[in-house]
Amino acid sequence: MLVLAFALVRPTAGATEEGLTCTDFWTIAGFALEQHRVDYANTAQVKRLYTAAKRRALQAVGAAEVLSKKELETLVGSTDTSEEAKQCVRFEDMRGRLEAAGATVDLEALLSGALDGWLLAMDPHSEYFDRQEYKKYKDGMEGKAVSIGITKAETHERGIIVQATQSGTSAAELLRIGDIVFRADGKELRGMGVAEIKRLLENGNEGSKVVLTVRRDNRTLEVALTREAVEVDYISTHRIPGMEEICYLQLKKFALKTSNRFRRAFQAMNETRSCKALIVDLTYNGGGRGSEEVGIAGQLVKGPFAGHVSYRNELSHMPFDQAEPITEVPVVVMVNGFSASASEMFAATMHDYQRALLVGNTTFGKGTGQTPYTPEMLQEILHIEVPGMVKITRQYFHGPAGDTPQGKGVAPHLVYRSVEEERRRQERIAKAKAAGVKPVLAEKDYEGALPPNSITVEGFSAKNDLSKVIEHLGKGGSDNDWGFGEDGGVDRQFAKKFPEVANAATIARGYARLCPTYTTCSFDNNWW
């Protein structure tokens, strides 16, 4: 890697300046160059990062409100990466120009923006989290979230009907089951979906309030709920009416303790229903902890590893740590274009071992992994004290056979694009259009997304072969009771309300019936 004048500076141990400083910025910038999956080996590439840093810094402090476009471009234009830049003369100049124009500039906000701009210019997933963002990220990965406490709701023509609340929250205290929520902070909820309303109600910091207008027993009430940090169980199980023998498990995120909860959830279902097949629903699951993904895959697959990780010039494996996986139950995995990252690694593992049928739509296409550097880690490694966290893309993930989801996703065996998925795609397109930006519907749509990068894995071959099952189910089979695309015994009202799940259940029952004929039903060894 080219060593520039501002290359990695490590202050002496015990540095205690509060907040993010100019020295911290350049120290972390140099550290990112050392650690990133891409080797930034020439001055032109680094100048591009520096320009992006300055542009983002100005955006972070609202410079466009007090400076003309020409003045902004003058401040951004210099790409000097000399000792002068390392000493933050350029950032001080920015602050001076803004304050001369009448703005009050928070230097930490300016530098936070600069660091975020530098990292995001490296790739779309390297980034800096300030104090509040870091707390939110940490809570999410630990299975916590800021919530008002409504855990289950049903659509209503005016908004939502409350069906369940989490104990200990203000929703549990102030709302009742059956309440119709039709307004939030004065905003009408008519025509909005449950997911969209949930995002609106929970979009705020811990401790903030949202005032709901509620219809209860022919009365209209106003209820002020407080957003609180609550522990979230990202796993839920549901009965499928008409197909109780098909066990369904929805996995919303790979958070801390998810693999343990997966085991307990399956055991509980299997004890009461003797599962003939298992559906794992990863639709709209954006990923999470890779270690939890490996832990869950290891409960279903008997083999040496869940996949591989490649660094610049290194390759390592992700071994399973599960001694006794579930080997007697056929598995169907539901995926779509919103399944990303760790979800895609799980899908790739199940696909490469031929352990599961994948149903739905091609996944998002994020096959890179990021290493989070917490304030404690930055203190230990770089001897600096910063209030936030740095996340750096350091590796590609590869399935057991060596392919990566990066830039192309994991394709399902049987395609099914739902009405709800298409609605969310169109919603994302409309929001991007309103903001004047390009919509991101897949990883490849990001500016600066890393290219695919597959590896060769010698000697890997899946023992199971699902090709005949896929061919049969893809044609619809000859038994209309479970043919592909038919409701196949699923309660019709349920199928109308949850068509994606009904479709997956139909396929799962067909798979369970076919596997003795076309493939093994014992998955006690998934590789040669």
N, C-alpha and C positions, 0 to 999 in steps of 0.2 A: 504493500500500500504506500502511496506517495505520502511522505511526511511534509506537512506544510508548516508554516510559521506558527500557526495556532494549534498544532497537534497536541495531543493529550497532555493536559497540565494536571498534576495531582498535588493539591495543596498539602501541607504538612498536617499530620493527624492533630485533631483537636480544634480545627477551624469551626467557629461557632456563629458566624454571621447569620442573622435571622432572615428568612425569606430567600427567594431566588436572586442571586447576584449575577453580575456580568461574568465574573470568573467562573461561577457555576455553569453558566450557559456554555462557555467555550470548553470547559472540562467535559461536560456531558456530550457536547457535539463531537469532540474528538473520540470519546469513548464509543459513541454510536458508530463512528466510522470503523473502529476496530472490531466491533462485535457483529455488525450487520451481515446478513447472508450474502449480499452483493459487495464485491470488492470495489470501492470507489477509488480507482487508481490514477485519476488524472485531475489536473487543476480545473478543467472546464466543468467536470461533474460537481466538484465541490463548490465552485462559484454559483452553480445553479441552486444548490442547497442554501447558500448564503442569501441569494436573492429572494428565494421563497421564504426564508426566515424573516427578512426585513418586511416583506409584503404582509405576512401574517401578523407581525408585531404591530404594524400600523392599523390593520383591521381590528386587532384586539382592543385597541384604545379609541376606536371610533375616529381615526384621523380624517376620514373622508368628510366629516361634518364641519371641519374647520380649515382644511387645506384644499386647494384646487387640484384637479387631476394632474396638471403639469408639476405642481409642487410635490405631489406624492411620488410621481415618477422620478423626480430629481433625487428624492431621498432613497428610493429603491434602487436607482440606476447604478450606483457604484458597486462594483464587485470586488473591492479590495479585500484580500484575505491576509494582509500583512500583520506585523506586530501591532500596528495602530488599531486595527480592527479588534484584535484580541483584547486590547486594553479598553474596549467599549467606547471609544471616541465616537463611533458612528451612532450608537444607541443614545449616547448623551446628546449628540447633535439632533437626533430625532426628537427627543424630549424637549430640548430647547426651542426647536422650531414650533412644536405644538403649543408649548406654553406661551410663546410669543404671540401665537394666534388666538390666545384666550382660553386654551384648554387646560384642564387640570389632569396631569398624567401620573398614573400609578406605575412606577418603574417596574415593579414585580409583574404587573399585568402585561406590560410591554415585553418583558423578557420571557414570560410564560408563553406569550403568543409567538415570539421568535423561536423558542425551542420547539413548540408544536409544529411550526412551519418547517423547520429544518427536518424534523423526523418524518412528517407526512410527505415531504418531498422525496424521501428515501423510498417509501412505499406506502400504500394506503392504510396499513395497520400498525406502523410504528407511530407512537404518539406520546405526548406528555399530558399527564392528568394533574390538574391543580388540586388544591386541598379538598374542595367539595367533590370533584370528579373522582378523586382517589378513594374517598370514603364510600361513594356510591359503588365504584368498581369492587372494592374490598367486600362490601356487604353482599353484593351479588354473587361473588365467587364463594362466599361462606354460606350461601343459602339464605341471605337476608335481603329484604327489599323494603323500600318506603311504600307504604300502603295505607289506605283508609280502612281496610279490613273486610271489604266485600269479596268473598272467595268464589261465589257462584251466582250467576245471574242469567236471566232469560230475556230475549228481545221482546219488546212491547212497541206498539205503534207510536207511543210517545217517548220511549226511552228504554229503560230496563226494569225487570221485576226482580227484586232481591230474593235469592233462593237460599243462600248460606252466608254466614259471616264468621270471621275468626275470633275466637274467644280472647278477651282481654283488650280488644281494640274499641275505638269509639263507635265503629259501625255496629259491633255487637251490643253496645250499651244503648245506642240511640235509634237504631233501625230495627224493623221487624220483618220477618219472612213474609213476603207478599207485598211489601211496599213497592209502589211504582215511582221510580226516580225519573223525573222528566226535565229537570233544569239543574245546571251546576254553575254557581257564581253568575246567575242571570242568563246563561247560554242555554238555548233550547236544544234538547237532545233528540228531537224527532228526526227519524231517517238515518240515524247513526247506528252502526253495528256495536255489538257488545265489546269487541276488542278495542274499537276506536274510543268508546266511552270510558273503558278502563284506563286507557292511556291518558285521557283528558283528566280523569279524577285523580290519578296518581302522579301527575306531572307537577311536582313541587318538592321542595326540600323538607326534610324531617322537621316536624314542629309547625309547618304551615297549615293553614285551614282551607277547607272548601265548603261552601254553603250549598246544600242540596235542597231542591224543592221537591217535596214528596207528596204523593196521594195515598192516604190511608183511611179506610173506613169512611169514604165519602167526605173526607176532610183534606185540606191542603195545608201542609206544614213546611216550615223551613228548619233544617237541621244542619248545624255546623259541626263537621267532622275534622279531626286532626290527623294529618299524615304522620305515621309512626314507622319506625324500623321494626319489622316483624320477621320471624323465621318462616321461610317458605319451603314447603315440600313440593319439589318440582315433579313428583311422580303421582299420578292418579290412575286408578283402575275403575272400570265400568263394566257392568253386565250388558250383553248384547241380546235384547229380547228376541226369542226365537232361536238363538244360537248360544245358549248359556255355556256350552262345552268349549266354545272358542273364547279364550281369555284375552282381554284387551288391556294394554298398559300404555298410558301416554306419558312420554318423557319430555318435559318442556325445556330442561337445561341440565347440563352436566356440572352440577355444583358440588360442594363439599358434602360428603356422606351419601351421595346419590347412589353409588354402587351398592352400599349396604341396604339402603331403602328399596332398591330394585329387588334384591334377593328376598327381603321380607315380604314385599308386595306379591311377588310371584308365588312364594310358598303359601301365602294365605289364600290366593286364588286356587291354587292347585289342590290344596287340602279340602276345599269346599266344593270344587267343581270338576276335579280330575281333568285338567286341560287337555283337549285333543290337539290343540294348536295354540300358539301364542302370537299375538299381534303386538309389535312394538311401534308406537306412533311417534315418529320424529318430525312430522310436519311442523313448520314454524319454529323448530328448535335451532337457535343460532349458534350453539356450541357450548363452550365452557372449559372445564378442566380436562386435559387430555388423560390424566391419570385415572379419572373416574370413567372415561370412555373405555380405557383398557380394562378396568375392573369389571365393567358390565359385560363387555365382549367375552372376557375370560369365563364368565358364568354360563356361556352358551357354546363356546368353541373349545374343542380339544386340539391343541396344536402348539407349536413352539413360541409363536409371537403374534402380536396384534398388528404389527406393521413395522415400519422403519423410519428413521429420522436422518436426513442428510444435511450436514453443515457445508462449509466451503469445500474442504478436502477430507471430510470425515463422514463415516456412516455408522450408525448405531441401530440396534434393534430394540423393540418395545416388547419385552417378554411378558407372557401371562403369568399371574401369580395365583391362579385358581387351580386347586388340585382336583376338584370333583365338579366339573361343569354339568349343566342340565343337558342330557344327551338324548332324551326319549321324546322330545316334543318338537314337531316342525314349527318353523318360525317364519312369519311374514313381517317385513319392515316397511312402514309407510314413510315415504319421503316426498319432498316437493322442492320448488325453486327457492324456498325460504329455509330449507335445511342446510346448515353451513358448519364449516370448521369441524369440531369434534363429532358432530352428527354425521358428517361425510366420512370421517375416519371409521366410525362404527359401521356405516353402510358398506364402505370398501372392504373392511374385515369380513363382514358377513357374506359379501359378494365373492371375494376371492376364495374363501373356503367353501363356497357353495352351501353355506349353512342356512341361508334364508332366501326366500323370494322377495325381491324389492319391487314395490308397487307404488305408482304415483308419477312424479315428474322428475326430470334431471335436477340434481341438487345445485346449489349456488355456485360452487367452484372455488372455495377457499381451501387451499392445501398447504398453507404456510403456518408456522408456529411462532408465537411471540414469547419472549422471556420478559416477565415483569421485574423491574428493579425498584423495590420499595425504598422509602426514605432510609430505612435501617440498612439495606444492602448498599445503597449509594454511600452512606456514611462509612461502611466497612471497606468498600472497594476503593472509593475515590476520596475519602476523607472530607466530604462536604456534607453540609446539612441543608437539605432542601425540603420544602413542605409537601411536594407532590411525588408522583411515581412516573418512571419512564418505562415504556414498553417498546422493545426492539425486536424486529423480525430477524430471527437467527437461523431458521431451518425450514426445510420442506418436510411434509409428512408424506409417506408412501404406504399404500396398501401392502398386504403380505406378498403379492405377486410383483410389486415394484412400481406400479403406476401411481400417479398422484392426482388428486381431485383438482389441483390448482389450474384455474383458467378454463376448465371444461366440465367439472362436476362428476358425479357418479350417476350413470344412466340406470333407470329401473329395468327390471325384466319385463314388466307389464305396465304400460303407460296409462295414467289416469290423471288428467288435469281437472281439478274441481272448479266449480263456479266461484267458491269463496277465494281460492287462490287467484283466479283471474280478476276478481273484484279488487283484491289487495294490490295486484300488479298495476291495475288501472289507477288506483288511488295514488300509488307511488309515482306513476308517470305524471298525473295531474299536479301533484305537489312540486315535482321537479320543474314542470313547465311554468308554474306560477312563480317559482323562484328564479327562472331563467337559467337553469342548469341542466346538464344531461342526466337523465334518470339512470340509476344504478339498479339493474334487475339481476345482474350476475357479477361475479368477481371480475370478469374480463371487461366490464363496463367502467371500472375505475381507471382514472388516469394514473399511470405509473404502476399498474398491477404487474407483479412478477410473472414471467412466462412459465408454462408447464415444464416440468423437469422430472422425467422418469428414470428409474434405475433398473438394472438387471439383477434379478435374484436367482442364483443358480440352484437348481434342484427342487424348486417349489412346484408342487402340483396338487390341486385339490382332489381328494379321494371321491367325494360325492359328485354327482352329475345331475343337474336339474333340467337339462335341455328338453327331455321328453315331457316333463311336467309343464314346463313353460310353453312348449308347443301345444299341448293339449288344452291348457287353460286359456291360452291366447286365442284359440279357435272357438272357445266357448264350450268345448266338450260335447258329449251327447246326452248328458243328464241335465235337463232344464231346472232341476231342483237346486243345482248349485252352479249353473253355467256362468261364465265370465260376463259381467255386466248386468246380470239378473239379481233380484233381491235374494233369491235362493234360501228362503226360509226365515230370513230376518223380518221381524215385525215391520209391516209396511209403514206405519207411522214413524217408527224409528228410522227406517231407511230414507223416508222423505226428509226428515230433519237432519240426519247425519249420513248423507249419501257416501262420503268417502270411507267412513268406517264400515258401513254396510257392504260396500264393494270389497274392502279388504277382508271382511269376515267371510264373504262368499268364496273368495280365492283361498283363504286359509282352510276352510272346510274341504274345498276341492283338493287342495294340496295334501291334507291329512288322509283323504280317501285314496289318492293316487299313489302316494309314496311307496306302498308295498308292491305296486305293480311296476313302476318306472324307476324307482330309486330306493335307496335304503331309508328306513324309518328310524334306524339307530345311528346316532351321530357321535358315537363314542371315539371316533378317530377321523378327523377331517382333513388329513393330509397324508401324502405318501412319504 
